[in-house]
């Protein structure tokens, strides 16, 4: 009886572990809606509420954004549309600018990127 437990227990734990990994990976993949282009280092969310790219040493974030996609700006210079996804003022939306996961404290034209930076634009509401 003790021999059977020594044989069955590791086998059962192994099956439990594999099941957990498969379920975890399945949920992770199901919730991902990102498409990445390796040639441009650009990531676009299928819902168009997100846009990201890598920095380039010495170039400002706004110039890089303009190189990588089509944008519109309002008369004050605020980004109001990326890839055709225009903010909806009635819903109090805006394009928020993030540097390495943190909301930027300067405007995109003032931020000089480096090659390690991840620049993100996300639709937010106020």
C-alpha positions as CSV (number, residue, x, y, z in Angstrom):
1,X,0.0,0.0,0.0
2,X,2.8,2.4,0.9
3,X,4.6,1.7,-2.4
4,X,1.4,2.5,-4.3
5,X,1.1,5.9,-2.6
6,X,4.8,6.7,-3.3
7,X,4.2,6.0,-7.0
8,X,0.7,7.6,-7.4
9,X,1.3,10.8,-5.4
10,X,4.0,12.3,-7.6
11,X,2.1,11.3,-10.7
12,X,-1.1,13.0,-9.4
13,X,0.9,16.1,-8.4
14,X,2.4,16.2,-11.9
15,X,-1.0,16.0,-13.5
16,X,-2.3,18.7,-11.2
17,X,0.6,21.0,-12.1
18,X,0.3,20.5,-15.9
19,X,-3.5,21.2,-15.6
20,X,-2.8,24.4,-13.7
21,X,-0.2,25.6,-16.3
22,X,-2.5,24.8,-19.3
23,X,-5.4,26.6,-17.7
24,X,-3.3,29.7,-16.7
25,X,-1.8,30.0,-20.2
26,X,-5.2,29.6,-21.8
27,X,-6.7,32.4,-19.7
28,X,-3.6,34.6,-20.4
29,X,-3.8,34.1,-24.2
30,X,-7.6,34.6,-24.2
31,X,-7.2,38.0,-22.6
32,X,-4.4,39.2,-24.9
33,X,-5.7,41.3,-27.9
34,X,-2.3,42.7,-28.9
35,X,-0.7,42.5,-32.3
36,X,3.0,43.2,-32.4
37,X,5.1,44.0,-35.5
38,X,8.7,43.1,-35.0
39,X,9.9,45.3,-37.8
40,X,8.5,48.5,-36.3
41,X,8.5,47.6,-32.6
42,X,4.9,48.9,-32.6
43,X,2.1,47.3,-30.6
44,X,-1.6,48.0,-31.4
45,X,-4.5,46.9,-29.4
46,X,-7.3,45.5,-31.6
47,X,-9.8,47.8,-29.9
48,X,-7.6,50.8,-31.0
49,X,-7.6,52.2,-27.4
50,X,-3.8,51.5,-27.1
51,X,-0.7,52.2,-29.1
52,X,2.9,51.6,-28.0
53,X,6.4,51.7,-29.5
54,X,10.0,51.7,-28.4
55,X,11.9,54.9,-28.0
56,X,14.8,55.9,-30.2
57,X,17.7,57.7,-28.5
58,X,17.5,61.5,-29.0
59,X,14.1,61.6,-30.7
60,X,11.1,63.0,-28.9
61,X,8.0,60.8,-28.3
62,X,5.7,62.9,-30.5
63,X,8.0,62.8,-33.5
64,X,8.3,59.0,-33.2
65,X,4.5,58.7,-32.9
66,X,4.0,60.7,-36.1
67,X,6.6,58.4,-37.9
68,X,4.8,55.3,-36.8
69,X,1.1,56.1,-37.3
70,X,-1.4,58.7,-38.5
71,X,-2.4,61.2,-35.8
72,X,-4.5,64.3,-35.4
73,X,-3.9,67.1,-33.0
74,X,-6.1,69.8,-31.8
75,X,-5.1,73.5,-32.1
76,X,-3.4,73.3,-28.7
77,X,-1.3,70.4,-29.9
78,X,-3.0,67.7,-27.9
79,X,-3.2,64.3,-29.6
80,X,-6.9,63.6,-30.4
81,X,-6.6,60.7,-32.8
82,X,-4.2,57.8,-33.3
83,X,-4.8,55.4,-36.2
84,X,-8.2,56.8,-36.8
85,X,-9.3,56.3,-33.1
86,X,-10.5,59.7,-32.2
87,X,-11.3,60.6,-28.6
88,X,-14.9,61.2,-27.8
89,X,-15.3,64.4,-25.8
90,X,-18.9,63.5,-24.8
91,X,-17.4,60.5,-23.0
92,X,-14.6,62.7,-21.5
93,X,-11.9,60.6,-23.3
94,X,-8.3,61.6,-23.9
95,X,-5.1,60.0,-25.2
96,X,-2.8,59.6,-22.1
97,X,0.9,59.4,-22.7
98,X,3.0,56.9,-20.7
99,X,6.7,56.4,-20.4
100,X,7.9,52.9,-19.1
101,X,4.5,52.2,-17.6
102,X,4.1,55.6,-15.8
103,X,2.0,58.5,-16.8
104,X,4.3,61.2,-18.3
105,X,5.0,64.4,-16.4
106,X,6.0,66.2,-19.6
107,X,4.4,66.5,-23.0
108,X,5.5,64.0,-25.8
109,X,7.2,66.8,-27.8
110,X,9.4,67.5,-24.7
111,X,10.3,64.0,-23.8
112,X,13.5,62.8,-25.5
113,X,13.4,59.0,-25.7
114,X,16.1,56.4,-25.5
115,X,16.1,53.0,-27.0
116,X,15.1,51.3,-23.7
117,X,11.9,53.4,-23.3
118,X,8.5,51.9,-23.9
119,X,6.2,54.7,-25.0
120,X,2.5,54.0,-24.6
121,X,-0.7,55.9,-25.5
122,X,-3.9,54.8,-23.8
123,X,-7.5,56.1,-24.0
124,X,-8.4,57.3,-20.6
125,X,-11.4,59.3,-19.2
126,X,-11.5,62.2,-16.8
